[in-house]
Amino acid sequence: MMKIKAYGILKQYIGDKDYLKIDVPEPITIVELFSKVGIPEKYVFVVEKNGKAITKDSVINDNDEISLIPFISGG
C-alpha cells in the first residue's frame, strides 16, 4: 500500500487525514499518480519518494511513501 502525504494547498486532494493510502499493483510514474489521485500537476513543486527528491517521470511502487510539496506563495 502506497502512502501519500501532501502539504499546503495539496492537502485538499487527500482529504482530512495526515496521509492517503492507495493500492498500486504495478509501478507507475508520479504523473500517473497525479491522474489516479486527482492532483493537478501544476500545483506540485517538489516530490519526495521515501524522503528523497525525485522527478515527476520517476517510477514509484506500492510500498513507497510519497510526499507532495506545493509552490510557496505569499505577499
Buried (B, 14 or more C-beta within 10 A) or exposed (E): EBBBBBEBBBBEBBEEEEBBEBEBEEEBBBBBBBEEBEBEEEBBEEBBBEEEEBEEEBEBEEEBBBBBBBEEEEE
